[in-house]
Amino acid sequence: MNDEARVKELRKLFPVVKHWTYLYNGSIHPCPRPVGDAMRSFLKKWQNGGEDAFFSAFDAFSRLREKFARLIHANARNIVITESTTAAINLAAQIIRPRRGQNVVVTDLDFMTNTYPWLVCHPAKVRFVKSRDGKIFMKDLAAQVNQRTAAVGICAVTVGSGFRFDLKEVQAITRRHHVPLLVDAAQALGLVDINATDPPLDFLACTASKWLMGPTGVGFLYVADRHLEATPPSVGWLSAANVSDWDVRRCRLHKDAMRFQGGIPNLVGVVGALAGLELLEQIGRKFIERRVRQLTTYAMEELQKIGVDIWTPRADAERAGIVFFRCPKHAELHAKLKAAKIYCGTFQGGIRIDPNFYNTIEEIEKFLAVVRFHLAENPR
Ligand SMILES: Cc1ncc(COP(=O)(O)O)c(C=O)c1O
């Protein structure tokens, strides 16, 4: 089956296509049919069986840890299931615990969630690497890291311009200074192949709800072996290896990342997240990457002809699923797109689209037609 025929079939799994030209998959991914089915089926079991339904859901929890691990070529023992990317980043920050007098290096292309935990909850100074033309240059990053740096935090694919880091280059800088590297992979996993162990990262945070096609309320943190002995910032019964002893006087923490797990997680979400990853595996990351590259490249070439100000880097290696541009009266354009049932995002004075594999060139054309019309009415 060629790609077009395959996409035609796959679109049947996405009821959203009947309602929207949905081009904001890196925000909240629309629920694929198998994900909705898995969650509905769990709810039915819970409705009819109470606790009895939870055994299979706990099994889904273990399998989800394994699947998250496989996605980043790591081991399940290094995976903590969290409620979001934000929770994962906060947990990593609490494990790192930067002290007063130290600094943490972030970038101005980060999302708020990447900078707020350091700004609000920790005493270290926060140093911002300034972007240029929607990119972070390695020499600018290296210039901010010194012997007092407690951590470097980056988005593997940044949420605004869509710039994709070369993780090997970042890792070479953090390694030189023996500084932990925290990678937010929310806009990367599902599309970009990241190996958390080569070169080794310290922490990787992600959510199920974007390119992994799962629900909100589920994310994960990868914690490298060297941080697994850290005292968890909070604990609960699931943190303990001796839970079956029911010994309220003594908590023997798990030796793996389960020590950072507290109480029963969002199991409805876990079941959905697992179904999202199974779907991703069936479709194949390479196919998804190829499709998204085709759609984003086409969109960028046409946007360039229209004459909008594209913030996303052009080179294939420097971007993934996001295309961002600025133009006059962007809020008006966003409203026009929404009126035409085209779903995309607007912030920082521009428009963002993140097409996924199930989108089509025809849908991109539909989007471009509205942009062309808007620019003809509102020239730069
Ligand atoms: C790169 C990145 N990190 C973090 C987040 C926030 O994710 P969560 O709501 O799972 O904390 C987003 C959401 O858009 C994002 O794009």
The ligand as an ORCA input file, in Angstrom:
! r2SCAN-3c Opt
* xyz 0 1
  C       7.527     21.384     24.990
  C       6.401     21.353     25.972
  N       6.667     21.076     27.261
  C       5.686     21.024     28.171
  C       4.386     21.267     27.839
  C       3.345     21.167     28.902
  O       2.938     19.862     28.978
  P       2.098     19.312     30.226
  O       0.767     19.981     30.174
  O       2.074     17.840     29.984
  O       2.848     19.670     31.449
  C       4.058     21.578     26.524
  C       2.672     21.872     26.139
  O       2.391     22.436     25.104
  C       5.101     21.596     25.560
  O       4.840     21.863     24.278
*
